[in-house]
Amino acid sequence: MRNQLVWRSMLYVPSNNPSFIGKAHTRGADAIILDLEDSVPASERVGARAGLAEAVKTAGQSGTDVLVRINRPIEEAVRDIEAAVMPGVCGLYLPKVESAEHLCLLEELVSSRELIQGMEQGSTFLVPMIETAGGYFRVEEIAKSSRRNAGITLGGEDFALDTGMIPDEETLFLGSQKVVYAARAADIIPLGTIGTVADFKDLNAYRLSAIKSQKFGFEGASCIHPSVVTLLNEEFAPTEEEVSKAKRLIVAYEEAQAQGTGAITLDGKMVDVPIALRAQALLEKHKRILDNA
């Protein structure tokens, strides 16, 4: 099931805002992240947890994947996991994961809650967020540490705060790219963008960031405003031209292989094994998007 996930756009929705929750399923996002962390004041988290079951039902009514972002302090994480692990919740976003051991502790809490809920063990995916310098140096072990991991992302604003940087494309580039490498090595989804796009009103900048991020290997990103959803869906999906070209390439390459040729020329460019495999991966991604539409 993990390999069938399509998360081009993941819309954050404050879990204490019934109005936003009620509209979330109409926004066209591949996934909705009900937030118990930054967008919910500490004084309102008890109520947000209490209303989470209804929020999950409302947000997921169109079949959209629903995830929940929990809090970092362990005492709050325990309460959040108790409230969030339930049928209808696809996975949890885990902020400020520091190590494989930290992730395994949270995984144990999730497994216990699944058992109480009568859920299939392993049915709740995890998405660790790398937001500290300590987590950055352990990103590879974090990515590989749980079979529940479906993706991994760099929390740019918090990471920049922890490392004393100004968050922009230049300063966050290395961290973002390392997350892609770690995700690929663990066979999970690299999520996020190169740099940070906190100004969601600048849609042109957001689109350019998404285009570049897709080029560097990311497969989707979260956003805090529904106006960004459509452009993320567009830029993290193959274009019709790319799909058409990939189909022609695969046909030509298979014909050449049948004749005993290992490399061919198509449209003035050499096509060998890596290029054919890249085209096949693009077509498989296109099919997943269509199947999840």
C-alpha positions as CSV (number, residue, x, y, z in Angstrom):
1,M,0.0,0.0,0.0
2,R,2.8,2.4,0.8
3,N,4.1,2.2,-2.7
4,Q,0.7,3.3,-4.0
5,L,0.6,6.6,-2.1
6,V,0.2,9.8,-4.0
7,W,1.0,12.9,-1.9
8,R,1.7,15.7,-4.4
9,S,-0.1,18.2,-2.2
10,M,-0.7,17.9,1.5
11,L,-2.9,20.6,3.0
12,Y,-2.4,21.6,6.6
13,V,-5.7,22.3,8.4
14,P,-5.8,23.5,12.1
15,S,-7.6,20.7,14.0
16,N,-9.4,23.3,16.1
17,N,-11.0,25.1,13.2
18,P,-14.4,23.5,12.2
19,S,-14.8,25.9,9.3
20,F,-11.5,25.0,7.7
21,I,-12.0,21.3,8.4
22,G,-15.5,21.4,6.8
23,K,-14.0,22.8,3.5
24,A,-10.8,20.8,3.4
25,H,-12.2,17.9,1.4
26,T,-13.2,20.3,-1.4
27,R,-9.7,21.7,-1.9
28,G,-8.3,19.0,-4.2
29,A,-5.4,18.0,-2.0
30,D,-4.0,14.5,-2.2
31,A,-3.8,14.5,1.6
32,I,-5.0,16.6,4.5
33,I,-2.9,17.0,7.6
34,L,-5.0,17.8,10.6
35,D,-2.6,19.8,12.8
36,L,-2.4,19.5,16.5
37,E,1.0,21.4,16.7
38,D,1.9,24.9,15.6
39,S,-1.4,26.1,14.3
40,V,-3.3,25.1,17.5
41,P,-2.7,27.2,20.7
42,A,-1.7,25.0,23.7
43,S,-4.8,26.1,25.5
44,E,-7.0,24.6,22.7
45,R,-5.3,21.3,22.2
46,V,-7.4,19.4,24.7
47,G,-10.5,20.4,22.8
48,A,-8.8,19.7,19.4
49,R,-8.0,16.1,20.5
50,A,-11.5,15.6,21.8
51,G,-12.9,16.6,18.4
52,L,-10.4,14.8,16.3
53,A,-12.6,11.8,15.4
54,E,-15.3,14.0,13.9
55,A,-12.6,16.1,12.2
56,V,-11.1,13.0,10.6
57,K,-14.5,11.9,9.4
58,T,-15.3,15.3,7.9
59,A,-11.9,15.9,6.3
60,G,-11.8,12.4,4.7
61,Q,-15.4,12.2,3.4
62,S,-14.2,12.5,-0.2
63,G,-11.7,9.7,0.1
64,T,-8.7,12.0,0.7
65,D,-5.9,10.6,2.8
66,V,-6.0,12.1,6.3
67,L,-2.9,12.4,8.5
68,V,-2.4,14.1,11.9
69,R,0.6,16.2,12.9
70,I,1.3,15.6,16.6
71,N,3.4,17.6,19.1
72,R,7.1,17.1,20.1
73,P,7.2,17.0,23.9
74,I,6.7,13.4,24.8
75,E,3.9,14.1,27.3
76,E,1.9,15.8,24.5
77,A,2.9,13.2,21.9
78,V,1.4,10.5,24.1
79,R,-1.9,12.3,24.3
80,D,-1.9,13.2,20.7
81,I,-1.2,9.6,19.6
82,E,-4.0,8.3,21.9
83,A,-6.4,10.7,20.2
84,A,-5.1,10.4,16.6
85,V,-4.6,6.7,16.0
86,M,-7.9,5.5,14.7
87,P,-9.6,4.1,11.6
88,G,-9.6,6.8,9.0
89,V,-6.2,8.2,9.9
90,C,-3.7,7.2,7.2
91,G,-0.6,8.4,9.1
92,L,1.1,10.7,11.6
93,Y,3.5,13.6,10.9
94,L,6.1,13.5,13.6
95,P,7.9,16.8,14.4
96,K,11.5,17.2,15.5
97,V,12.5,13.5,15.3
98,E,16.0,13.3,16.8
99,S,17.0,9.7,16.2
100,A,16.0,6.2,15.2
101,E,15.5,5.4,18.9
102,H,13.1,8.4,19.3
103,L,11.1,7.3,16.3
104,C,10.9,3.7,17.6
105,L,9.5,5.0,20.9
106,L,6.7,6.8,19.1
107,E,6.2,3.7,16.9
108,E,5.7,1.6,20.0
109,L,3.0,4.0,21.2
110,V,1.3,3.9,17.8
111,S,1.3,0.1,17.8
112,S,-0.2,0.0,21.3
113,R,-3.0,2.3,20.3
114,E,-3.7,0.3,17.1
115,L,-4.1,-2.8,19.3
116,I,-6.6,-1.0,21.6
117,Q,-8.5,0.3,18.5
118,G,-8.7,-3.2,17.0
119,M,-6.8,-2.0,13.9
120,E,-4.4,-4.0,11.8
121,Q,-0.9,-3.6,13.1
122,G,1.2,-1.3,10.9
123,S,-1.8,0.4,9.2
124,T,-0.8,3.8,10.5
125,F,2.0,5.3,8.4
126,L,4.7,7.7,9.9
127,V,6.3,10.8,8.3
128,P,9.3,11.9,10.4
129,M,10.1,15.6,10.2
130,I,13.8,16.6,10.4
131,E,13.8,20.0,12.1
132,T,17.0,20.0,14.2
133,A,20.7,19.8,13.6
134,G,20.8,16.6,15.6
135,G,18.1,15.0,13.5
136,Y,19.9,16.1,10.3
137,F,23.0,14.1,11.2
138,R,20.8,11.0,11.8
139,V,18.5,11.4,8.8
140,E,19.5,8.2,7.1
141,E,19.0,6.0,10.1
142,I,15.7,7.8,10.9
143,A,14.4,7.2,7.4
144,K,15.3,3.5,7.6
145,S,14.3,2.9,11.2
146,S,10.6,1.9,10.8
147,R,8.6,-0.1,8.3
148,R,5.8,2.3,9.0
149,N,7.7,5.2,7.4
150,A,6.0,6.3,4.3
151,G,7.9,9.6,3.7
152,I,10.3,12.0,5.3
153,T,10.6,15.8,5.1
154,L,12.7,18.7,6.3
155,G,10.9,21.3,8.4
156,G,12.6,24.3,6.9
157,E,11.5,27.0,9.3
158,D,12.3,25.0,12.5
159,F,15.5,23.6,11.0
160,A,16.7,27.1,10.2
161,L,15.8,28.3,13.7
162,D,17.7,25.5,15.3
163,T,20.8,26.0,13.2
164,G,20.8,29.8,13.3
165,M,20.2,30.3,9.6
166,I,17.9,32.6,7.6
167,P,15.5,30.2,5.9
168,D,15.8,30.4,2.1
169,E,16.7,28.3,-0.9
170,E,20.5,28.8,-0.5
171,T,20.7,28.0,3.2
172,L,18.3,25.0,3.2
173,F,19.5,23.5,-0.1
174,L,22.0,21.0,1.5
175,G,19.5,19.8,4.1
176,S,16.7,19.4,1.6
177,Q,18.9,17.4,-0.8
178,K,20.1,15.1,2.0
179,V,16.5,14.3,2.9
180,V,15.9,13.2,-0.8
181,Y,19.0,10.9,-0.6
182,A,17.9,9.4,2.7
183,A,14.3,8.9,1.4
184,R,15.5,7.2,-1.7
185,A,17.9,4.9,0.2
186,A,15.0,3.9,2.5
187,D,12.5,3.6,-0.4
188,I,10.1,6.1,1.0
189,I,8.7,9.4,-0.3
190,P,10.8,12.6,-0.3
191,L,8.4,15.3,0.7
192,G,9.1,19.1,0.7
193,T,10.6,21.8,-1.4
194,I,14.1,23.2,-1.9
195,G,14.2,26.1,0.6
196,T,11.1,27.6,2.2
197,V,8.0,29.3,0.7
198,A,6.4,30.8,3.8
199,D,4.8,33.5,1.7
200,F,1.9,31.5,0.2
201,K,0.5,34.6,-1.5
202,D,3.4,34.7,-3.9
203,L,2.1,31.8,-6.1
204,N,4.7,32.4,-8.8
205,A,7.5,31.9,-6.3
206,Y,5.7,28.8,-5.0
207,R,5.4,27.4,-8.5
208,L,9.1,28.0,-9.3
209,S,10.0,26.3,-6.0
210,A,7.9,23.3,-6.8
211,I,9.3,23.0,-10.3
212,K,12.9,23.0,-8.9
213,S,12.0,20.7,-6.1
214,Q,10.5,18.1,-8.5
215,K,13.6,18.3,-10.6
216,F,15.7,17.5,-7.5
217,G,13.7,14.5,-6.6
218,F,10.9,15.6,-4.3
219,E,7.5,14.0,-5.0
220,G,5.2,16.3,-3.2
221,A,5.0,19.0,-0.5
222,S,2.8,20.3,2.3
223,C,1.2,23.7,2.2
224,I,-0.8,25.9,4.6
225,H,-3.2,27.5,2.1
226,P,-5.6,25.9,-0.4
227,S,-4.6,28.3,-3.1
228,V,-1.3,26.4,-3.4
229,V,-2.9,22.9,-3.8
230,T,-3.5,23.1,-7.6
231,L,-0.1,24.2,-8.5
232,L,1.5,21.5,-6.4
233,N,-0.7,18.9,-8.0
234,E,0.4,20.2,-11.4
235,E,4.1,20.5,-10.8
236,F,4.6,17.2,-9.0
237,A,2.8,15.3,-11.8
238,P,4.2,14.4,-15.2
239,T,2.9,16.6,-18.1
240,E,1.0,15.1,-21.0
241,E,4.1,15.7,-23.2
242,E,6.3,13.9,-20.8
243,V,3.9,10.9,-20.6
244,S,3.6,10.8,-24.4
245,K,7.4,10.9,-24.8
246,A,7.9,8.2,-22.2
247,K,5.5,5.9,-23.9
248,R,7.3,6.4,-27.3
249,L,10.6,5.8,-25.6
250,I,9.5,2.6,-23.9
251,V,8.0,1.2,-27.2
252,A,11.1,2.0,-29.2
253,Y,13.5,0.6,-26.5
254,E,11.6,-2.6,-26.1
255,E,11.6,-3.1,-29.9
256,A,15.3,-2.5,-30.0
257,Q,15.9,-5.0,-27.1
258,A,13.8,-7.6,-29.0
259,Q,16.3,-7.2,-31.8
260,G,19.3,-7.6,-29.6
261,T,20.2,-3.9,-29.3
262,G,20.9,-2.4,-25.8
263,A,21.0,1.3,-26.7
264,I,19.2,3.3,-29.3
265,T,18.8,6.9,-30.5
266,L,15.4,8.7,-30.1
267,D,14.8,12.3,-31.0
268,G,18.5,12.8,-31.4
269,K,19.4,11.5,-27.9
270,M,20.8,8.2,-26.7
271,V,18.5,5.9,-24.8
272,D,20.0,3.2,-22.7
273,V,19.0,1.3,-19.5
274,P,18.9,4.2,-17.0
275,I,16.9,6.4,-19.3
276,A,14.4,3.6,-20.1
277,L,14.0,2.9,-16.4
278,R,13.4,6.6,-15.7
279,A,10.7,6.7,-18.4
280,Q,9.1,3.6,-16.9
281,A,9.1,5.1,-13.5
282,L,7.4,8.3,-14.9
283,L,4.6,6.2,-16.4
284,E,4.1,4.3,-13.2
285,K,3.8,7.5,-11.3
286,H,1.3,8.8,-13.8
287,K,-0.7,5.6,-13.4
288,R,-0.7,6.0,-9.6
289,I,-2.0,9.5,-9.9
290,L,-4.8,8.4,-12.3
291,D,-5.7,5.5,-10.0
292,N,-5.9,7.8,-7.0
293,A,-7.9,10.6,-8.8
